[in-house]
Amino acid sequence: MTNEKVKQALESIVKTFKEVDIPEAIAYSMFPIPNIPASRWSLLNRTLMFFAGTSDARGFRQWQEVGRHVNKGSKAFTILAPRFITKQAEEDEEPKSILVAFLAVPVFRVEDTDGEPLEYQKVELPELPLMEVARSGYFR
């Protein structure tokens, strides 16, 4: 079943490459919100997150740790996490970590959660000249 989820995640990437503005996706993936779990993800996983329509995604327990809960009926999307094993080395060598597989890990979008506001949601921008123009999306 896990292989099927990995296959679905990879197929969604190919489908999105056919349908989405890839330069925009890569730009958002290259510069994630700092200090969130996704900022430490691979470029592939951050790109999957953008394709899912969000800039923050976490596992069920990660949302609970920040005082949020996943809304009933929300659908997770899948990222790929490396699975390592530690191989015992000879007496004079250090143990080696070996990549053995990739696991399909379900994560939920911030838009599918409710609860405590996140640190980056608390930021208030000052009212500066031309702020309305910036918010309007005129230059997109």
N, CA and C atoms as an extended XYZ file, in Angstrom:
420
Properties=species:S:1:pos:R:3:atomname:S:1:resname:S:1:resid:I:1 pbc="F F F"
N         0.826       -1.192        0.000 N   MET     1
C         0.000        0.000        0.000 CA  MET     1
C         0.868        1.252        0.000 C   MET     1
N         1.991        1.221        0.720 N   THR     2
C         2.874        2.380        0.748 CA  THR     2
C         3.432        2.649       -0.637 C   THR     2
N         3.783        1.592       -1.388 N   ASN     3
C         4.290        1.791       -2.739 CA  ASN     3
C         3.261        2.505       -3.616 C   ASN     3
N         2.001        2.192       -3.415 N   GLU     4
C         0.937        2.850       -4.180 CA  GLU     4
C         0.881        4.344       -3.853 C   GLU     4
N         1.043        4.700       -2.581 N   LYS     5
C         1.023        6.112       -2.191 CA  LYS     5
C         2.233        6.852       -2.746 C   LYS     5
N         3.386        6.222       -2.748 N   VAL     6
C         4.583        6.832       -3.335 CA  VAL     6
C         4.352        7.050       -4.825 C   VAL     6
N         3.774        6.046       -5.486 N   LYS     7
C         3.476        6.157       -6.915 CA  LYS     7
C         2.506        7.309       -7.178 C   LYS     7
N         1.478        7.440       -6.338 N   GLN     8
C         0.510        8.524       -6.503 CA  GLN     8
C         1.172        9.888       -6.320 C   GLN     8
N         2.082        9.998       -5.344 N   ALA     9
C         2.775       11.270       -5.116 CA  ALA     9
C         3.612       11.645       -6.327 C   ALA     9
N         4.323       10.678       -6.884 N   LEU    10
C         5.151       10.951       -8.054 CA  LEU    10
C         4.301       11.273       -9.281 C   LEU    10
N         3.172       10.593       -9.433 N   GLU    11
C         2.272       10.890      -10.554 CA  GLU    11
C         1.685       12.299      -10.433 C   GLU    11
N         1.431       12.737       -9.193 N   SER    12
C         0.901       14.087       -9.018 CA  SER    12
C         1.936       15.135       -9.421 C   SER    12
N         3.204       14.831       -9.229 N   ILE    13
C         4.267       15.749       -9.652 CA  ILE    13
C         4.260       15.875      -11.167 C   ILE    13
N         4.217       14.755      -11.866 N   VAL    14
C         4.216       14.772      -13.327 CA  VAL    14
C         2.992       15.515      -13.846 C   VAL    14
N         1.830       15.242      -13.254 N   LYS    15
C         0.595       15.918      -13.677 CA  LYS    15
C         0.710       17.423      -13.470 C   LYS    15
N         1.236       17.810      -12.341 N   THR    16
C         1.357       19.232      -12.046 CA  THR    16
C         2.339       19.915      -12.978 C   THR    16
N         3.418       19.247      -13.335 N   PHE    17
C         4.368       19.834      -14.273 CA  PHE    17
C         3.696       20.136      -15.603 C   PHE    17
N         2.664       19.384      -15.933 N   LYS    18
C         1.937       19.622      -17.177 CA  LYS    18
C         0.945       20.776      -17.052 C   LYS    18
N         0.474       21.066      -15.814 N   GLU    19
C        -0.624       22.006      -15.639 CA  GLU    19
C        -0.284       23.303      -14.914 C   GLU    19
N         0.796       23.356      -14.146 N   VAL    20
C         1.065       24.491      -13.260 CA  VAL    20
C         2.253       25.302      -13.758 C   VAL    20
N         2.282       26.569      -13.363 N   ASP    21
C         3.395       27.454      -13.671 CA  ASP    21
C         4.605       27.010      -12.837 C   ASP    21
N         5.496       26.244      -13.432 N   ILE    22
C         6.617       25.645      -12.722 CA  ILE    22
C         7.580       26.682      -12.145 C   ILE    22
N         7.957       27.748      -12.862 N   PRO    23
C         8.855       28.725      -12.235 CA  PRO    23
C         8.304       29.299      -10.932 C   PRO    23
N         7.004       29.564      -10.895 N   GLU    24
C         6.399       30.074       -9.668 CA  GLU    24
C         6.469       29.029       -8.560 C   GLU    24
N         6.190       27.766       -8.898 N   ALA    25
C         6.240       26.696       -7.910 CA  ALA    25
C         7.642       26.548       -7.339 C   ALA    25
N         8.652       26.598       -8.190 N   ILE    26
C        10.034       26.466       -7.735 CA  ILE    26
C        10.415       27.664       -6.865 C   ILE    26
N        10.002       28.856       -7.257 N   ALA    27
C        10.319       30.052       -6.469 CA  ALA    27
C         9.751       29.940       -5.055 C   ALA    27
N         8.485       29.551       -4.931 N   TYR    28
C         7.895       29.395       -3.607 CA  TYR    28
C         8.554       28.249       -2.836 C   TYR    28
N         8.957       27.211       -3.529 N   SER    29
C         9.589       26.069       -2.881 CA  SER    29
C        10.991       26.393       -2.384 C   SER    29
N        11.675       27.286       -3.084 N   MET    30
C        13.045       27.640       -2.712 CA  MET    30
C        13.098       28.524       -1.471 C   MET    30
N        12.055       29.282       -1.211 N   PHE    31
C        12.060       30.229       -0.097 CA  PHE    31
C        10.861       29.996        0.814 C   PHE    31
N        10.877       28.889        1.600 N   PRO    32
C         9.735       28.596        2.478 CA  PRO    32
C         9.712       29.540        3.685 C   PRO    32
N         8.607       29.517        4.396 N   ILE    33
C         8.488       30.278        5.639 CA  ILE    33
C         9.536       29.724        6.605 C   ILE    33
N        10.369       30.587        7.211 N   PRO    34
C        11.375       30.071        8.139 CA  PRO    34
C        10.736       29.547        9.425 C   PRO    34
N        11.441       28.671       10.099 N   ASN    35
C        11.055       28.150       11.412 CA  ASN    35
C         9.763       27.343       11.418 C   ASN    35
N         9.456       26.681       10.315 N   ILE    36
C         8.364       25.714       10.291 CA  ILE    36
C         8.968       24.391        9.846 C   ILE    36
N         8.327       23.261       10.147 N   PRO    37
C         8.915       21.981        9.751 CA  PRO    37
C         9.238       21.887        8.259 C   PRO    37
N         8.396       22.446        7.404 N   ALA    38
C         8.605       22.331        5.956 CA  ALA    38
C         9.864       23.059        5.485 C   ALA    38
N        10.364       24.000        6.269 N   SER    39
C        11.576       24.709        5.853 CA  SER    39
C        12.789       23.780        5.854 C   SER    39
N        12.676       22.622        6.516 N   ARG    40
C        13.766       21.640        6.535 CA  ARG    40
C        13.525       20.478        5.561 C   ARG    40
N        12.395       20.526        4.852 N   TRP    41
C        12.090       19.473        3.882 CA  TRP    41
C        12.943       19.633        2.635 C   TRP    41
N        12.957       18.582        1.846 N   SER    42
C        13.647       18.629        0.556 CA  SER    42
C        12.887       19.550       -0.399 C   SER    42
N        13.583       19.953       -1.454 N   LEU    43
C        12.946       20.783       -2.478 CA  LEU    43
C        11.744       20.059       -3.084 C   LEU    43
N        11.864       18.768       -3.315 N   LEU    44
C        10.753       17.983       -3.863 CA  LEU    44
C         9.532       18.070       -2.955 C   LEU    44
N         9.721       17.861       -1.649 N   ASN    45
C         8.583       17.889       -0.727 CA  ASN    45
C         7.983       19.284       -0.597 C   ASN    45
N         8.817       20.314       -0.614 N   ARG    46
C         8.279       21.682       -0.570 CA  ARG    46
C         7.514       21.998       -1.851 C   ARG    46
N         7.963       21.447       -2.976 N   THR    47
C         7.244       21.635       -4.239 CA  THR    47
C         5.892       20.917       -4.178 C   THR    47
N         5.868       19.712       -3.637 N   LEU    48
C         4.596       18.995       -3.446 CA  LEU    48
C         3.647       19.818       -2.568 C   LEU    48
N         4.192       20.456       -1.535 N   MET    49
C         3.382       21.281       -0.642 CA  MET    49
C         2.773       22.444       -1.415 C   MET    49
N         3.575       23.104       -2.246 N   PHE    50
C         3.051       24.215       -3.044 CA  PHE    50
C         1.969       23.714       -4.004 C   PHE    50
N         2.211       22.553       -4.627 N   PHE    51
C         1.213       21.989       -5.538 CA  PHE    51
C        -0.089       21.673       -4.812 C   PHE    51
N        -0.015       21.405       -3.506 N   ALA    52
C        -1.221       21.138       -2.714 CA  ALA    52
C        -1.935       22.433       -2.327 C   ALA    52
N        -1.351       23.573       -2.705 N   GLY    53
C        -2.015       24.852       -2.483 CA  GLY    53
C        -1.781       25.461       -1.119 C   GLY    53
N        -0.605       25.233       -0.533 N   THR    54
C        -0.327       25.784        0.787 CA  THR    54
C         1.141       26.150        0.933 C   THR    54
N         1.431       26.949        1.953 N   SER    55
C         2.815       27.290        2.255 CA  SER    55
C         3.249       26.717        3.597 C   SER    55
N         2.366       25.947        4.249 N   ASP    56
C         2.694       25.290        5.515 CA  ASP    56
C         1.894       23.998        5.606 C   ASP    56
N         2.591       22.926        5.864 N   ALA    57
C         1.933       21.627        6.037 CA  ALA    57
C         2.702       20.845        7.100 C   ALA    57
N         1.967       20.051        7.857 N   ARG    58
C         2.575       19.278        8.937 CA  ARG    58
C         1.766       18.010        9.160 C   ARG    58
N         2.373       17.093        9.888 N   GLY    59
C         1.676       15.877       10.271 CA  GLY    59
C         0.659       16.168       11.372 C   GLY    59
N        -0.214       15.211       11.611 N   PHE    60
C        -1.300       15.348       12.588 CA  PHE    60
C        -0.770       15.772       13.952 C   PHE    60
N         0.240       15.071       14.456 N   ARG    61
C         0.791       15.386       15.779 CA  ARG    61
C         1.535       16.716       15.789 C   ARG    61
N         2.183       17.063       14.687 N   GLN    62
C         2.872       18.356       14.619 CA  GLN    62
C         1.881       19.505       14.754 C   GLN    62
N         0.681       19.350       14.189 N   TRP    63
C        -0.338       20.393       14.357 CA  TRP    63
C        -0.782       20.454       15.813 C   TRP    63
N        -0.937       19.306       16.458 N   GLN    64
C        -1.343       19.294       17.865 CA  GLN    64
C        -0.299       19.993       18.744 C   GLN    64
N         0.975       19.813       18.428 N   GLU    65
C         2.048       20.411       19.228 CA  GLU    65
C         2.016       21.941       19.211 C   GLU    65
N         1.457       22.532       18.163 N   VAL    66
C         1.372       24.000       18.091 CA  VAL    66
C        -0.041       24.507       18.417 C   VAL    66
N        -0.859       23.642       19.033 N   GLY    67
C        -2.178       24.061       19.490 CA  GLY    67
C        -3.235       24.144       18.406 C   GLY    67
N        -3.077       23.369       17.352 N   ARG    68
C        -4.064       23.368       16.271 CA  ARG    68
C        -4.571       21.940       16.080 C   ARG    68
N        -5.749       21.801       15.495 N   HIS    69
C        -6.293       20.479       15.193 CA  HIS    69
C        -6.724       20.437       13.725 C   HIS    69
N        -6.615       19.278       13.157 N   VAL    70
C        -7.006       19.069       11.762 CA  VAL    70
C        -8.521       18.973       11.705 C   VAL    70
N        -9.128       19.724       10.796 N   ASN    71
C       -10.583       19.714       10.648 CA  ASN    71
C       -11.072       18.358       10.169 C   ASN    71
N       -12.215       17.958       10.692 N   LYS    72
C       -12.827       16.693       10.308 CA  LYS    72
C       -13.083       16.677        8.807 C   LYS    72
N       -12.742       15.584        8.157 N   GLY    73
C       -12.971       15.429        6.728 CA  GLY    73
C       -11.845       15.947        5.848 C   GLY    73
N       -10.820       16.537        6.449 N   SER    74
C        -9.696       17.060        5.661 CA  SER    74
C        -8.895       15.910        5.069 C   SER    74
N        -8.431       16.116        3.868 N   LYS    75
C        -7.645       15.105        3.173 CA  LYS    75
C        -6.161       15.469        3.246 C   LYS    75
N        -5.356       14.519        3.600 N   ALA    76
C        -3.908       14.723        3.643 CA  ALA    76
C        -3.346       14.600        2.231 C   ALA    76
N        -2.189       15.204        2.016 N   PHE    77
C        -1.416       14.910        0.818 CA  PHE    77
C        -0.129       14.246        1.277 C   PHE    77
N         0.569       13.646        0.372 N   THR    78
C         1.703       12.803        0.732 CA  THR    78
C         3.030       13.445        0.352 C   THR    78
N         3.974       13.395        1.306 N   ILE    79
C         5.356       13.750        1.005 CA  ILE    79
C         6.183       12.479        1.148 C   ILE    79
N         7.414       12.537        0.692 N   LEU    80
C         8.281       11.363        0.744 CA  LEU    80
C         9.404       11.589        1.746 C   LEU    80
N         9.516       10.703        2.737 N   ALA    81
C        10.540       10.823        3.777 CA  ALA    81
C        11.549        9.686        3.636 C   ALA    81
N        12.831        9.999        3.744 N   PRO    82
C        13.836        8.949        3.637 CA  PRO    82
C        13.813        8.039        4.859 C   PRO    82
N        14.095        6.766        4.651 N   ARG    83
C        14.173        5.765        5.736 CA  ARG    83
C        15.597        5.259        5.770 C   ARG    83
N        16.267        5.505        6.880 N   PHE    84
C        17.651        5.075        7.051 CA  PHE    84
C        17.716        3.954        8.070 C   PHE    84
N        18.701        3.080        7.920 N   ILE    85
C        19.038        2.126        8.959 CA  ILE    85
C        20.506        2.354        9.311 C   ILE    85
N        20.862        2.018       10.531 N   THR    86
C        22.249        2.159       10.955 CA  THR    86
C        22.895        0.787       10.899 C   THR    86
N        23.967        0.704       10.135 N   LYS    87
C        24.696       -0.543        9.981 CA  LYS    87
C        25.854       -0.539       10.962 C   LYS    87
N        25.922       -1.598       11.769 N   GLN    88
C        26.997       -1.704       12.750 CA  GLN    88
C        28.321       -1.889       12.029 C   GLN    88
N        29.291       -1.107       12.416 N   ALA    89
C        30.595       -1.152       11.759 CA  ALA    89
C        31.563       -2.024       12.555 C   ALA    89
N        32.746       -2.197       11.996 N   GLU    90
C        33.809       -2.928       12.691 CA  GLU    90
C        34.213       -2.140       13.934 C   GLU    90
N        35.040       -2.728       14.769 N   GLU    91
C        35.428       -2.098       16.028 CA  GLU    91
C        36.052       -0.717       15.846 C   GLU    91
N        36.886       -0.539       14.830 N   ASP    92
C        37.612        0.713       14.655 CA  ASP    92
C        36.886        1.711       13.746 C   ASP    92
N        35.673        1.398       13.308 N   GLU    93
C        34.911        2.286       12.428 CA  GLU    93
C        33.644        2.774       13.126 C   GLU    93
N        33.129        3.886       12.630 N   GLU    94
C        31.872        4.408       13.152 CA  GLU    94
C        30.705        3.751       12.418 C   GLU    94
N        29.541        3.640       13.083 N   PRO    95
C        28.365        3.081       12.396 CA  PRO    95
C        27.990        3.931       11.182 C   PRO    95
N        27.420        3.266       10.166 N   LYS    96
C        27.042        3.960        8.933 CA  LYS    96
C        25.521        3.973        8.800 C   LYS    96
N        25.003        5.119        8.365 N   SER    97
C        23.576        5.218        8.047 CA  SER    97
C        23.407        4.935        6.564 C   SER    97
N        22.461        4.051        6.260 N   ILE    98
C        22.228        3.650        4.878 CA  ILE    98
C        20.773        3.932        4.521 C   ILE    98
N        20.575        4.626        3.398 N   LEU    99
C        19.231        4.884        2.895 CA  LEU    99
C        18.679        3.586        2.319 C   LEU    99
N        17.533        3.147        2.837 N   VAL   100
C        16.961        1.887        2.372 CA  VAL   100
C        15.652        2.060        1.608 C   VAL   100
N        14.951        3.177        1.840 N   ALA   101
C        13.657        3.355        1.172 CA  ALA   101
C        13.158        4.775        1.395 C   ALA   101
N        12.053        5.089        0.725 N   PHE   102
C        11.324        6.321        0.983 CA  PHE   102
C         9.934        5.933        1.459 C   PHE   102
N         9.465        6.607        2.482 N   LEU   103
C         8.151        6.339        3.050 CA  LEU   103
C         7.177        7.432        2.649 C   LEU   103
N         5.947        7.063        2.428 N   ALA   104
C         4.892        8.031        2.146 CA  ALA   104
C         4.360        8.549        3.481 C   ALA   104
N         4.471        9.856        3.701 N   VAL   105
C         4.061       10.461        4.968 CA  VAL   105
C         2.897       11.416        4.713 C   VAL   105
N         1.748       11.193        5.367 N   PRO   106
C         0.606       12.096        5.169 CA  PRO   106
C         0.789       13.389        5.967 C   PRO   106
N         0.545       14.520        5.334 N   VAL   107
C         0.598       15.827        5.989 CA  VAL   107
C        -0.644       16.620        5.600 C   VAL   107
N        -0.990       17.588        6.449 N   PHE   108
C        -2.189       18.396        6.238 CA  PHE   108
C        -1.819       19.856        6.062 C   PHE   108
N        -2.567       20.544        5.229 N   ARG   109
C        -2.345       21.963        4.957 CA  ARG   109
C        -2.789       22.804        6.153 C   ARG   109
N        -2.153       23.944        6.353 N   VAL   110
C        -2.559       24.858        7.421 CA  VAL   110
C        -3.997       25.307        7.208 C   VAL   110
N        -4.432       25.413        5.959 N   GLU   111
C        -5.809       25.823        5.661 CA  GLU   111
C        -6.841       24.800        6.127 C   GLU   111
N        -6.394       23.576        6.424 N   ASP   112
C        -7.293       22.524        6.887 CA  ASP   112
C        -7.240       22.340        8.399 C   ASP   112
N        -6.728       23.357        9.115 N   THR   113
C        -6.618       23.274       10.574 CA  THR   113
C        -7.267       24.491       11.219 C   THR   113
N        -7.608       24.354       12.491 N   ASP   114
C        -8.116       25.446       13.322 CA  ASP   114
C        -7.395       25.400       14.652 C   ASP   114
N        -7.359       26.547       15.327 N   GLY   115
C        -6.749       26.590       16.650 CA  GLY   115
C        -5.924       27.830       16.852 C   GLY   115
N        -4.889       27.695       17.644 N   GLU   116
C        -4.018       28.816       17.999 CA  GLU   116
C        -3.373       29.415       16.755 C   GLU   116
N        -3.257       30.742       16.715 N   PRO   117
C        -2.551       31.350       15.570 CA  PRO   117
C        -1.070       30.983       15.605 C   PRO   117
N        -0.496       30.825       14.439 N   LEU   118
C         0.922       30.499       14.316 CA  LEU   118
C         1.741       31.779       14.362 C   LEU   118
N         3.014       31.665       14.709 N   GLU   119
C         3.867       32.845       14.845 CA  GLU   119
C         3.833       33.727       13.603 C   GLU   119
N         3.931       33.133       12.411 N   TYR   120
C         3.959       33.939       11.201 CA  TYR   120
C         2.601       34.549       10.873 C   TYR   120
N         1.519       34.053       11.474 N   GLN   121
C         0.196       34.632       11.254 CA  GLN   121
C        -0.040       35.859       12.127 C   GLN   121
N         0.788       36.058       13.144 N   LYS   122
C         0.636       37.169       14.069 CA  LYS   122
C         1.310       38.447       13.562 C   LYS   122
N         2.081       38.361       12.512 N   VAL   123
C         2.809       39.512       12.006 CA  VAL   123
C         1.832       40.508       11.398 C   VAL   123
N         1.920       41.758       11.838 N   GLU   124
C         1.087       42.815       11.288 CA  GLU   124
C         1.968       43.763       10.489 C   GLU   124
N         1.609       43.984        9.250 N   LEU   125
C         2.364       44.898        8.409 CA  LEU   125
C         1.892       46.327        8.651 C   LEU   125
N         2.832       47.261        8.722 N   PRO   126
C         2.420       48.653        8.895 CA  PRO   126
C         1.756       49.169        7.629 C   PRO   126
N         0.895       50.146        7.783 N   GLU   127
C         0.252       50.759        6.628 CA  GLU   127
C         1.242       51.711        5.966 C   GLU   127
N         1.783       51.297        4.856 N   LEU   128
C         2.762       52.078        4.109 CA  LEU   128
C         2.126       52.622        2.841 C   LEU   128
N         2.723       53.659        2.251 N   PRO   129
C         2.190       54.159        0.975 CA  PRO   129
C         2.193       53.039       -0.070 C   PRO   129
N         1.176       52.994       -0.870 N   LEU   130
C         1.009       52.028       -1.962 CA  LEU   130
C         0.769       50.589       -1.483 C   LEU   130
N         0.459       50.412       -0.194 N   MET   131
C         0.182       49.070        0.314 CA  MET   131
C        -1.035       48.467       -0.378 C   MET   131
N        -2.030       49.275       -0.709 N   GLU   132
C        -3.232       48.780       -1.392 CA  GLU   132
C        -2.886       48.212       -2.757 C   GLU   132
N        -1.961       48.871       -3.455 N   VAL   133
C        -1.532       48.398       -4.772 CA  VAL   133
C        -0.828       47.052       -4.640 C   VAL   133
N         0.001       46.914       -3.611 N   ALA   134
C         0.717       45.651       -3.389 CA  ALA   134
C        -0.255       44.517       -3.109 C   ALA   134
N        -1.266       44.767       -2.312 N   ARG   135
C        -2.242       43.736       -1.965 CA  ARG   135
C        -3.167       43.383       -3.127 C   ARG   135
N        -3.347       44.309       -4.054 N   SER   136
C        -4.286       44.095       -5.158 CA  SER   136
C        -3.766       43.067       -6.161 C   SER   136
N        -2.473       42.804       -6.158 N   GLY   137
C        -1.929       41.862       -7.140 CA  GLY   137
C        -1.768       42.461       -8.520 C   GLY   137
N        -1.765       43.776       -8.591 N   TYR   138
C        -1.676       44.484       -9.861 CA  TYR   138
C        -0.454       44.069      -10.676 C   TYR   138
N         0.649       43.779      -10.022 N   PHE   139
C         1.903       43.507      -10.725 CA  PHE   139
C         2.124       42.029      -11.015 C   PHE   139
N         1.160       41.209      -10.836 N   ARG   140
C         1.332       39.764      -11.113 CA  ARG   140
C         1.222       39.476      -12.568 C   ARG   140
